[in-house]
Amino acid sequence: MSKTEDILIGDVEPFSIVDFPSHIAAVAFLQGCPWRCPFCYNTSLQPLKSTTAPEWTFEKFLKFIERRKGMLDAVVFSGGEPLVQKGLYDAVKQVKDLGYTIGLHTGGYKPDALFKILPLLDWVGLDIKGPKAKYKTLTGGFNAFNEVKKSLQMLISSGIHFECRTTCDPRLLTVDDLFELGTFLKEAGVKEYYLQKYRPTPSDQSTTDTACESLISNEQLLSFLSSSFEKFEVRR
């Protein structure tokens, strides 16, 4: 059995202009995530194995992107959490060998896996959930901040193009939390940072758009973050 047969694809976005900045990409959403973030939009991808027969095998995905060469210039491995997949390195290498630029979306939970795959990557989107004291709550019970910090430091040292971004759920984060997190990222050497507006998940019937907008519209916070990073935006 080839290692890429271990890759479990939960879904595919055949054409995206938002998942990899300045690139037209296909996105493979890989199955499985160890965390249970309360604001997760992809809960169907959390189980390590899907309960239904997958629509996409890796072999099918590989044939798809082979046919799309010239129309697409990048492939993004997203999730779920791609770093849980044991066959990820081999899968990424096969896609890279086709001539594609490679992006990765990750929460940085497994630095050793990131270290292995890093030479194949062209860009990384690193999800930073919040400040250290709240990481256990933000990830559904996992004390993962130290692992995320290692992944962040690895990306900074590598020189690879990457961004950090935080989903701003007003149930869990405050303006003070974002000041603290922004200070940490600035001092670590992050150049690109984005706040992402939280859009209530189906299970969240209490959060209003006003509350979501208020958290990402604080003028003092935005001024601080704008002056702290070479690139900063609020994504709505």
C-alpha positions in Angstrom: 0.0 0.0 0.0 1.4 3.4 -0.9 1.6 6.0 1.8 -0.7 8.3 -0.1 -3.5 5.8 0.2 -3.6 6.8 3.9 -4.6 10.3 2.9 -8.2 10.9 3.7 -9.9 13.7 1.8 -13.1 15.0 3.3 -13.9 17.5 0.5 -12.4 19.5 -2.3 -12.8 23.0 -3.5 -11.9 22.8 -7.2 -11.3 26.6 -7.7 -10.4 29.1 -5.0 -9.0 32.6 -5.1 -9.1 33.2 -1.3 -7.3 30.2 0.2 -3.8 31.1 -1.0 -3.1 34.8 -1.5 -2.5 35.9 -5.1 -3.0 32.3 -6.4 -5.7 30.3 -8.1 -5.8 27.1 -6.2 -7.5 23.8 -5.7 -8.1 23.0 -2.0 -8.0 19.5 -0.5 -9.8 19.5 2.9 -8.2 16.6 4.7 -10.2 14.5 7.2 -9.3 14.6 10.9 -8.5 17.2 13.6 -7.5 16.6 17.2 -9.1 19.8 18.4 -12.7 20.8 19.1 -12.7 24.6 18.7 -16.1 25.9 19.6 -16.1 28.2 16.5 -15.1 25.4 14.0 -16.9 25.7 10.7 -15.7 22.2 9.5 -17.0 19.9 12.2 -17.7 17.2 9.7 -13.9 17.0 9.1 -13.1 16.5 12.8 -13.4 12.7 13.0 -10.2 10.9 12.0 -12.3 8.7 9.7 -15.4 9.7 7.8 -18.6 7.8 8.5 -19.4 7.7 4.8 -17.6 6.6 1.8 -15.3 9.4 0.6 -16.2 11.1 -2.7 -12.5 12.0 -3.2 -9.6 9.6 -3.0 -6.1 11.0 -3.3 -5.7 9.2 -6.6 -8.8 10.9 -7.9 -7.6 14.3 -6.7 -4.2 13.8 -8.3 -5.9 13.0 -11.7 -8.1 16.1 -11.3 -5.2 18.5 -10.7 -3.3 16.9 -13.6 -6.1 17.8 -15.9 -6.2 21.4 -14.5 -2.6 22.3 -15.1 -2.5 25.7 -16.7 -5.8 26.7 -15.2 -4.6 26.3 -11.6 -1.2 27.4 -10.2 -1.4 26.2 -6.6 -2.8 23.4 -4.4 -3.7 24.0 -0.8 -3.8 21.3 1.8 -6.4 22.3 4.4 -8.6 20.6 6.9 -9.4 19.6 9.5 -5.8 19.5 10.4 -3.5 18.3 7.6 -0.7 17.5 10.0 -2.6 14.5 11.4 -2.2 12.7 8.1 0.7 10.2 8.1 0.9 10.2 4.4 1.0 14.0 4.0 4.6 14.3 3.0 4.3 11.8 0.1 1.0 13.4 -1.0 2.5 16.9 -1.1 5.6 15.7 -2.9 3.5 14.1 -5.7 1.6 17.4 -6.1 4.8 19.4 -6.0 6.3 17.2 -8.6 3.5 18.1 -11.0 4.8 21.7 -10.8 2.2 23.2 -8.4 2.9 25.8 -5.8 2.0 24.4 -2.4 0.0 26.0 0.4 -0.8 24.6 3.9 -3.5 25.6 6.4 -2.6 24.4 9.9 -3.2 25.1 13.5 0.5 24.2 14.1 -0.4 21.5 16.6 2.4 19.0 15.5 5.7 20.8 15.0 7.6 17.6 14.1 5.2 16.9 11.2 5.5 20.5 10.1 9.3 20.3 10.1 9.2 17.3 7.9 7.0 18.9 5.3 8.3 22.4 5.4 10.9 22.1 2.6 8.0 21.3 0.2 5.9 24.3 1.1 5.7 27.7 -0.5 3.2 29.3 1.9 1.5 28.6 5.2 -1.6 30.0 6.8 -1.2 29.5 10.6 -4.3 29.8 12.7 -3.5 31.3 16.0 -6.5 30.8 18.3 -5.7 33.3 21.0 -3.4 34.1 23.9 -1.7 31.4 25.9 -4.0 31.4 28.9 -7.1 30.7 26.7 -5.7 28.1 24.4 -7.2 25.1 26.3 -10.7 26.7 26.0 -10.2 27.8 22.4 -9.2 24.3 21.2 -11.8 22.4 23.2 -9.7 21.2 26.0 -6.1 20.9 24.6 -3.1 22.6 26.1 -1.5 23.2 22.8 0.1 26.6 23.0 3.7 25.4 23.4 3.4 23.2 20.2 1.9 26.2 18.3 4.7 28.4 19.5 7.3 25.9 18.3 5.6 25.8 14.9 5.5 29.6 14.7 9.2 29.9 15.6 9.9 27.3 13.0 8.1 29.3 10.3 9.8 32.5 11.2 13.3 30.8 11.1 12.6 29.2 7.8 12.0 32.4 5.9 9.0 30.8 4.2 6.1 33.2 3.3 3.4 32.7 5.9 0.6 34.6 7.6 -1.0 34.3 11.0 -4.8 34.8 11.5 -7.2 34.7 14.4 -11.0 34.0 14.2 -12.6 36.5 16.6 -15.4 34.7 18.4 -16.8 37.3 20.9 -17.9 34.4 23.2 -14.3 33.5 23.8 -12.1 36.5 23.0 -12.0 40.1 24.2 -10.3 43.2 22.9 -7.7 42.8 25.7 -7.0 39.2 24.5 -6.3 40.5 21.0 -4.0 43.2 22.3 -2.1 40.5 24.3 -1.9 38.1 21.3 -0.9 40.9 18.9 1.9 41.9 21.2 3.1 38.3 21.4 3.1 37.9 17.6 4.8 41.3 17.1 7.6 40.4 19.5 8.0 37.0 17.9 8.7 38.6 14.6 5.5 38.0 12.7 5.1 40.2 9.6 1.6 39.4 8.4 -1.5 39.1 10.7 -5.2 39.1 10.0 -8.3 39.2 12.2 -11.2 37.1 10.8 -14.8 37.9 11.6 -16.6 35.1 13.4 -19.8 34.0 11.7 -21.9 32.0 14.2 -21.9 28.3 13.6 -25.2 26.4 13.4 -24.9 25.4 17.1 -24.5 29.0 18.2 -27.9 30.7 18.4 -26.9 33.4 20.8 -24.1 35.4 19.1 -25.2 38.5 17.2 -23.6 40.1 14.2 -23.3 43.3 16.3 -21.1 41.5 18.9 -18.9 40.0 16.2 -18.5 43.3 14.5 -17.8 45.2 17.7 -14.8 42.9 18.6 -13.1 43.5 15.3 -13.9 47.3 15.1 -12.2 48.6 18.2 -10.3 51.7 17.0 -7.4 51.4 19.5 -6.9 47.7 18.7 -6.9 48.3 15.0 -4.5 51.2 15.3 -2.1 49.1 17.4 -2.2 46.1 15.1 -1.8 48.2 12.0 1.3 49.7 13.4 2.7 46.4 14.6 2.8 44.4 11.4 3.9 45.0 7.8 0.6 43.6 6.6 -2.6 43.7 8.7 -6.3 43.5 7.7 -9.6 42.6 9.1 -11.3 39.9 7.0 -15.1 40.0 7.0 
